Amino acid sequence: MSYPLYIAFLWHMHQPYYKDPFTGTYRLPWVRLHGTKDYLDMVRILKEFPQIKQTFNLVPSLLEQLKDYTENKATDRYLDLTLKRPADLTEQERLFIIENFFMANWDNMIKPFPRYYELLMKRGFRVTKGDIGRIARRFTDHDILDLQVLFNLSWIDPMFRNDDRFLKELAQKGKGFTEEEKGLLLKKQLELLNAIIPEYREMAESGQIELSVTPFYHPILPLLWDTNTARAAMPDVRLPKRRFSYPEDAIKQIRTAIEYFKNIFGYKPAGMWPSEGSVSEDVIKAIGAEGIQWIATDEEVLSRSLQRPLRSSEGFLLDADSLYRPYQFSDVSIIFRDHKLSDLIGFVYSGWKTEKAVEDFIGKLTQIKNILPKNRAYLTPIILDGENCWEYYKNDGHDFLRALYHTLSNDNRFKTVTISDFINEHGKGKPLQRLHAGSWINANFSIWIGHEEDNLAWDYLTQTRDDLKAFQMANHNKNLTEAWNAIYAAEGSDWNWWYGDEHTTDTQQDFDELFRSYLIKVYNLTGKEIPPHLHVPILMEERGIQPSMQARGFIYPSIDGFVTSYFEWYQGAYIDVKRSGGSMHKSESLVSGIHYGFNKDNIYIRIDPQTPFTNLTEHIIVHINIVHPSAFRIISDLRESPPKAVVYKKTDDRWDTIKLTESVAAKDIFEIEIPFADIKVKENDEIHFSIDIMRNGEEVERCPWRGYITVTVPMPHYETLMWY
């Protein structure tokens, strides 16, 4: 019997969990924008090719975000700023739009709209944050309105722009848009988002596609099981200080994903793409115990499991018979992606002409078929992101996909299948004696663990989870579901994707802040004290805040609450709060600037409010948090007259009172003198501190919001050194 070469396309649909746990607003717009450009068209195009069968992997946390937009009127900052009339935008909002509303592929998404490209040239191709303010003055309200429309229009798939009369006319109009047209465009966005889940459900019911799932928040399951698992592939890896080993969390992520999928689609999925193709023997056993019948990972994991190469160092196949078949481990079928073919679609063919790309792809499938034995059925798994590569293709990849699907539909040497269909017809695969612990990237976990930033994130996660567990044990009857969900969200793989030096993006700060916000949320919900380190960025370059003006010599200010003399703080340092990342709630900012300085015996801190402290009627408390080299806290209650400050030192989990100081004043400004001896620091010690402002019992300001202020305790001859 002659078999065709079976081909299993698996498109992985995933976005990080962008929801801010405190505001409910999405920090980044990519669920909404990929929703209008990539999810619906990828499945709808298959209706033109009924012989093409495929598998789509849907991450539950992506589905939850889509439903939040369609059912709960969720919003994101980019959507909020699109809705505002240009004349109503603040200066900072205009700057944000000009800086961020060109985040689209310039060649394939901006250039097709001449007005959009004109606005890009007006802004400039390479601009710094310092340039934006100057450039923004050249943008009129009409420019901003056109930019609001074109940014959102460019992220609507060409299929829908061409098929919808309004969208087609809007694209043809090209410029001079109205507020009414902008509103209608956003309604079209919502219509497209509403169509996504029903379309996948309908296509799955038809049998043309299969739907699979990923653990709920897209975690690296083997590392949740035990961070020491990383040593299997990386014996010399530098592990976090705290070992994270919570198999129950891995099981919870698997189980919750299956239940969520079942609630949406009405049945239990047969398959699972473990996040980033990350597998280990323990994880596969847990997946099988939850009823999953098949999973997929990368060919290099198979190579290491078999302990022999499947390709030469040049990438040529050495053992096609072993690669293109399913295996079994713990009664779960496993298929292994063809790394080379998958990456050609994901990273290479976008730069080729369509005909040449399809010809090359079919040629490689032909070579595979020709070298395989003819006595059995073989499966070539092609697995990659279903959303991220298409903006690099002309026409969002439709020309390539249509040509490829047309060719495969008319060539009986090949047959596309869903993964379950192949396994059900041709068997679950032969047993695999051992399974290597690794991911689809280098068959290890180096992206997510080992770098100083990665390990710090794991340490913070472990501590927060342990604190929550201890709180739960002491409060058995308290409903902590929301707090545990914050932990599970923080376990997602996307945060550590951007930590370390492997990847970079303009929005790394958002990912860092979101990760830490989910941990802070746990303490917020339990009423426990938030560890100061969670307010400090994990990103190395973001930790220290550079002052607008550096310290230049010793200072000896009068602690009286007034700017007694311009020169008393002249030699100190100054931070403009807004430029340093500002406060937690900028609209409620009380502080305009921070001065600080020192002499050989003391550190001095001055807070300049927007309104003199004597004019404020609210109950204001100032917290000065010292996190390094030891944990101290200086608290001053400005309701007291005259105010005093209490110095506390942290010992284990308690704060011990050290002393009461009267070297503090709060009138026009807040000033305090803190002897170095009180906070147990010596020459050359580096002090890290931040300032929290409490108003009526609520924290309303942290200065700086990102990072901390750094001061090095001076040597006695510091001033002499400053002259050289």
N, C-alpha and C positions, 0 to 999 in steps of 0.2 A: 504494500500500500504506500502511495506517495502522499506525503504531508506538505501542506504549505508551511512557510515560516510564520508562526503566530507572533503577533506584535501586541504588546500591552502598553498603551499610553496611560500614564497616571499623572494627572495635573493636580498639583498641590496648591490649594487656595488658603492663604493665610496672611494675616496682618497682626502686628503686635497689639497688645491691649492698651489703647491710647487714653482710656477714660481716667480723668483726674479723680481720685477717690474722695476728694474734699468738695470739689465744685460740681462734679457730674458732667462737666464739659470735656470734650475730647481735645487733647493737646495738639494733635496733628490730624489732618483731614483725609488720610490715605484710605481708610475704610470707605468713606463716602465717594472719593474720587475714583479709586479702583473699582468701586461698585458700579459706577456709571461707564467705566471704560473696559473692564476686563472680565468680570464674572459672568455677566449675562450673555455677551456675544460668544464666549468660548463654548458654551453649551448650545446656543441657538444656531450657530453655524453648522452644527452636525445635522440639523434637519435637512440640509441640502444634500447630505451624503448618508442615506439610511444604512448603507453597508458598513460604515465606520462605527465601531464600538470602542468605547473608552471608559476609563475609571476616573472619577473626580474625588479628590480627598478634601473634605471640608472640615476646617478646624472649628470646634464649638465656640471658642471665644470670638472668632470672626462672625459666626452666625449671630451670636448674642449682640454684637455691636451693630450689625445690619438691622436686626429687629429693634434695637434701641432707637435708631434713626427713623424707622418706618412706623413704629408703634408708640414710642414715647416722646417723639419730637426732640430727640437728642440733637445737640448742636456741637460745633467745634469753633475755635477762634476764627478760622478762615471763613467759615460760613457766616458767623456773626458780623465780621467786617465786610463781607460781601453784601449783606442785607442793609447796611447803613448807607444813607445818602452821603456822597462825598463831602457836601457842605457841613455835615454833622460830625465828621471824623475829627478826632483830636490830632494834634501834630504827630504824636507817637504812633497813632493808628495809621496815618498816611505813610509814615516811614516804614511801618511793618508791611503794608501792602506793596510798596515799591520794592522792598527788599525780598519779599517772599512769594509774590504772585507770578514770578517767572520760573517757579519750580516745575518745569516740564521739559521734555526733550526739545532742545532748541531747533534741531533740524526737522524732526518729524511732527512736532506738535505746535511749535510757535511759528516757524517759517511759512507753513501753509496759510497762515492768517497775516496778510501784509501789515495790517494795523498793529497786530500783536508784536511783530518783529520790529516795526517802527518804534514802538514804545520800549522794547528791549534795547534798541540802539540808543534811544534817548536816555535811558538809565545808565547804559554802559554794560559791557560784557564782564568786566572784572572791576568790582567795586568793593571798598572796605566799608565797615560800619561808619567810619568817620566821613566818608564821601556822601553817604545817603542823605544827610541833612542838607547839604549844599545842592545835591541833585534834585531833591524833592521840591525845591522852590520853583523848578522849571515845569512841574507837573500841574496842569490845570484840573479843575473838577471834572471836565469832560474826559481828560486823559485817565483819571482814576476810575470813572464809571466804565469806560471802555475796557480798562484793565480788569475790573471786577468781572465783567461779562466774559471776556476772552479767556481768562484763566479757567473759569468753570466750563466754558464751552469746549475748550481744547481737551478737557478730560472726559468728554462724552465721546464714546466710540464712534468712528466714522460710519459704521453700520446704522446707528440710530440717527446720526445727523443727516444721513442721506434718505432714510425712510420716513422721517417725521417732517411734515410740511413746515411747521413753525421753525424747527431747528435748522432745516435746510435754508429757509429764507433768512434766518438770523445769521447763519454763516456767510451767505451771499451778501448780505448787507455789509458786514465786515467792520463797521465803525459807526459812531454817532448813535449809540444805543440809548434807550430810554429806561427810566426806572420801571415802567410797566413791563418792558421786554425782559429786564433782569429778573423780575418777579416770576414771569412765566417760565423762564429758563430754570429757575430753582424748583418750580413745580414739576417740570419734566425730569429733573434729577430724581425727585422723590418717586415719581412713577416708575423709573427704571429700577430704583432700589427695591420697590415693592414687588417687582416682577421676578426678582432673582430666585428666591426660595421656591415659589410655585413652579417656575420653569424647571428647576432641578428635580423637583418631585415628579413632575409630569414625564420628564425624559427617563427618569429611573423606572417609573411604572411601565413605560413602553419597552423596557429591556435594552434600549440602545446604550445606556450608560449604567455604570454601577457607582454607588456612593460609598465611600469609606470615611474613616474618621481618624482624628489625632487626639491624644490626651488633652484635656480641656484647655488649659492655658499654655499649651505647647512647651512643656518642660523637657529637659534632658533626663529621661527616666532613670538611666543607670546611675547618674550622679545624685538623684534624689534617693535612690536605693542606698547608695553609699559613695561618698566622694572618693574614697580610696579605690573605687573601681577604675579611676583614671590611670592607676599604676599598671594595669594590665597591658596597655599599649604604650605607656610612657613611664617606664620604671624610675626615671630620674626626675619626674615632675615635682615641682614644688607645690605642696598641697596647702590649703587654708589651715590656719591655726586650730580652728574648731572643726571637728569631723561632723559632717552632715550625713546622717544615716537614718532615714525614716521611710522604710518600705511602705508603711501605711499611707504616706502622702502620694507615692507613685500609684498605688492601687486606687486611691481616691480620685486622682486625676483621670485614670483609665475608666473607672466606674461612672464618674459623673459625666464624662464625655459620651459614653454609650447611652446613658439615660437621657441626656439632652437630645442626642440624635434621634432616639426613639420617640421622644415627645414631639419632635418637629415632623419627622417623616413616617411615623407610625410603625416602624419595625426596627429590629436590631441589626446593625451593620455586620457584614461578614468579615470586613477587612479593616486594617489600621496601618497608616504610615506613622510609625513612632517619630516624634519630633526630630528633625534633622537626621532621620534614618538611624537614630541612636538605639543600640541594642546591647543586651547582655543576657546571659543564661537565666538569671533570676527574673529579669524583666519579661522575657518571653514566657516563662512559666506563669507569671502573674497575668499576662495578657490572655493566655490560653484559658486560665481559670475563670475569666470573665466571659468566655464564650466566643472570643474572636478566633476566626478560622485561618486567616492569613495575615501576614505582615510583609513589608518590603524594606530593604536597606540597600547598601551599595556593594558593588562587586569586590572592592578591596576588603570588605569585611569577610566575604566568602573566601577570598584568597588566603587571608590570615587564618581563617577557621580550618581550611584544608591544609594549611602550612606549605603551600606551593604557589608559585606565580601563575596567573592566568594570562598575563600579557608580558611581552618583552619590555625592556627599558625604553624602547622606541614607541611602545603602544600597540604593537601588533599582537593579535590573538595567538596564544600558545595552546589554550585548552578550551575551545568553544563548547565542546560537549559538556564540560562541567559547569560552565557559566549559564548557558541558556536553558535551564531547567529549574523547577522548584525543588526545595528540600523540606524536610520536616525536622523540627526540634520541639520536643515536649508536645507532640501532636498538633503543633501549629505549622502550617505551610509558610515557607519563606521564599520570596523571589528576590533576586539581586539585580539592581539596575545596571544597564550598560552605561557606564560612566561617560564613555567617549561620545556615543550617539546623543545622550541626554545633553551633554555640554555643548555639542555642536548647535543644537536648537537654541539653547539658553544663552550662548555667548558668542557664537561664530557666524552663523548664517545671516544674522541681521545685517551684516556688512556686505553680503553677496547679492547678486541678481537672483531673482526668484527661480528662474529656470535652472541656473547652475547649482543653486542650493538643493533643489529637489532632486536633480540628477545625481548629485554627489551622495545625498542621503539614500536614495534607492540603490545606487551603486554599492554602498557599504552594506546595505541589507542583503543584496545579491551575493556579495562575497561571503557573508555569514552563512547564508543558506547553502552555498556551494561547498563550504568546508565541513558542514555538519553531516553526520551519518543520516541515511535516508530511512532508517527502520523505526523511527519514533517521532513524536511531536516535540518540537522545541519552542520555547517562549523567549522573545527578546523584550525585556522590560525597559521602557523609556520613561523616565520619571524626572520631573522638574517642576519648578514654580510655574503656576498657570497664569501669573499676572505680571511679574516684574520684567520680563524680557521684551514685551511687545512694543513698548514705547521706542525701542531702538530699531524696530522694523518700520519700513514704509507702510503706510495704510494700516498701522497697528497689527501687522502680521497677517492680515486677511489674505493677501495675495499668496504668501507662502503656504498658509494652511489650506487654502482652497486648492492650490496646485498639488500639494502633497496628498490631500484626501482624494482628489480626483484620480491621481495616479494609482494610489493604493486600492481604490474601489474597482479599478479596471485591470488589475494585474493579479491573476489567480495564483501567482507564486507566493503571495502574501495574504494574510488574513488577520485583521484586527479583532481583538477579543477583550472582554472584561476579564479581570483576574479570576473572579469566582467561576466564570464560565469555563475557563481553561482548566482550573483545578478540578471542577466537578466532572469534566469530560475526560481528562487525561491523568488524573490522580494527584494526590497531595505531595508527591515527591519522595525521594529516598531519604532515609534518616541521616542526619548530620551528627557526627559523634561529639563535636564540641562547637561552641559558637564564640567567636572572638567578640570582646566588648569594645565597641567603637561606633563611629558615626559615618556619614557619607563624606565627611571632609577628612582625608588622610587616615581614615579608619581609627581615629582617636578622638579625644575630647579637648584638644588644646585651645580651641576657640573659646571655651567656656570655663576653663580652669587652668591655673598655673601662673598666669600673669598676676602681678601685684594687685591690679584693680579687680580682676576676676576673684582672686582669693579674698580680698576685702569684702566684696559683695557677699560671698558665701559666709564669711564670718558674721556679718551683720544679719543675714537671713537666719543663721543658726541661733544667734543670741535672741533675736526677736521671737522665733518659734519656741525656743525654750522658755522664754518669759511668758508667752501666751499659755503654754502647757501648764506652767506652774500656777498661773492665775486661774486657769480652768479647774485645776485640782482643788484650789482653795475656794472656788465658787461654783459648786456642782450644778446649781439650779439656774445659773445665768446663761441666757442664750447668746452664744458667742459665734454664731454662724457667720456674721458679717466680718468679724475679725479673722476667722479661719479662711474665709474667701480672699481676704487681703493677703494672707500668707501664700495661698495657692497662686494668686496672680503674680506675686513677687518671685515665685518659683519658675516662671516662664523663662524660656531660653533667650528671648530677645534682648533682655537687659545686658547680659554678658556678651552677647554678639558684638555690642559696641564698646564694651570695656576691653582693655588691652590694646595692642598696637596692630591687630590684624585688619580692622575695618575702621572707616571714618565716615562721618556724615555731618552736614551743617546743623543737624538737630540733635547731636549727641547730648547736649545739656538737657533736652526734654526727656530723653530716655533715662538719664541719670536721676533727674528729679522725680520722674514717675516711679522708678524703682524704690527710691528712699521714701516717697510719699506713701506707698503701700505699707511699708514697715512702720512709718510714723502713725498711720491710720490704726494699726493694731494697738499702739499705746493710747491713742486718742479714745478708742472704744473701750479700753479696759480702765481708763482713768489713771494709768500708771505714768510715771515720769518719762518723758521722751529722752533717750540717751543723746547727749549733745552731738555725738559723732554723726547722727543721722541728718543733721543740718549741714554737714560738711560734704561737698561733692566727693565722690569716689574718683572721678576723673582727675588725674594727677595735675594737669595744667590749670584746673579750676579751683584748686583748694585754697591757695593764698590769694588775697585781694591786694592789688597794688594801689597804694594811695595816690590821690591826685598830686599831693605834695609830700615829699619824703622828709623825715626828721633830719635836722641839720646840726643840732646841738642840744645841750641840756636846757630844760625849762624849769621855772620856779613860779608857777602861777598862784595867785591868791584864790583860795577856794571860798568864793563869796556869791556865786551864782550870777555874776555880771562879767562882761568883757571889760575888765578894769582898765586894761591898756592893750592896744593892738600888739605890742611887742611881747606880752606875757606868754602867748602861744605861738609866736612867730617862728621859733626854732622847732616846733613840733610838726607832726604829720597831719594830713587832712584827707578825709574820704568824702566824696560827694555821693550820698546814699543812692540817688537815682542812677548814677553811672556805674555803681558797683553791683547792680542787681537789685538794689532797693529793698523793699519790704515784702512781706508775705501778701499784703493787701494794699497795693499802691494807691488805690482810691481813698484809703483811710490813713495815709501816711502822716505820722506826727513829726517825723525827724527829717531835717534837710541835710545835715552833715554831722560827721564825727571828727573831732580833733583828738589826738593823743600824743603823748610824749613822755619824757622821763629825765631824771637825773641819776646820779649814782645810787640813790637810796630808794626812789619811788617811781611808780608809773602813774601818769595822770590821764584821765579820760574826761572828755567834754562832749556833751550832746547838745546840738543846736536844734531846737524845735521849730516847726513852722509858725507856731504861736507861743509866746512866752509861757513857761510853766505856771506862772502865777495867774494867768488868765484862764487856765483850764479848770473846768468844774468836775471833770471825771476823776475817778480814783486811779491814779497812775502809780505803777510800781516798776522800777528799773531792775532788771536782772543782768549782771555782768557774769558771763559764763566762761570760765577758764578751763579748757579741756586738755591742755598740755603745758608743762610736763606732768602736772598732777591736776586732779579735778577739784576746782574751787568754785564757789559761787558767792558773789557779793550782791545782796538784795537791799534796795533802798525804797522805802515806802514814802512817796512824796506827799501823802496826806498828813504825815507827821510834821509838826512845826516846832523847831527846825527839824528837817529830815536827818535821819541817821542811816547808817549802813551796817548790816550784819554780815560778817564773813563766815562762810560755811566751808567745811572740807568733806569730801566724800570718802567714806570708809566702807568698803564692801557695798551694800545697797542702802546705806543710811547717810544722811547729811548731819555732821556734827558741828555745833556752833563753836567757832574759834574765838571771835571777839566782836565787840561793838566799836565802830569808829564814828567819830563826829566830823571827820575831814570830808564833808560832803555838803553841797548846797544846790538848791534848785529854785531859781527865780527866773531871770530872763533865759538863762541856760542852766544845764546840769553840769556840775563839776565834782570830781572826786579824786582824792589822793589815796593810793594803795601802796603801802610799803612793800618792797620786794620780800622782806622778811616774813610778812603775814601770809604770803602765798608760797613760801618755801622754795624760792628760786635763787640761783646764784649767777655769777658772771658767766656770760656766753650761753646761758640757757635760752631756748627759744620758747616764748610764750604764745599760745594760740588762744584767742578769745573772740567772743561775739557778744552782742547786746540784745536782750529781749525787752520789749516794752509791753507791759500788761495794762490793759484798760478795763476797769470794772470786772476784773477777774479773768479776762480773755486776752490771750496773746494776739496782739494786732500788728506787731512789727518785730522783725529780726534784722539786725544790721551787722554784717551784710547777710543777705539771704543765701547767696552762694558762697560757701567757704567761711574763712575766718580772717581776723586781723592778726598779723604776726609781728611780734616785737622781740628783739634780742636784748637780753639784759646787758647793759654796757659795762665795759671795764672803766676804772676811774679816769684813765687818760683818753677816754673816747673823744672828747672835744679836741684834743691835740691832734688825734688821727684825722679828724674831719677837715683839718686845714691843709692836708696834703693830698 
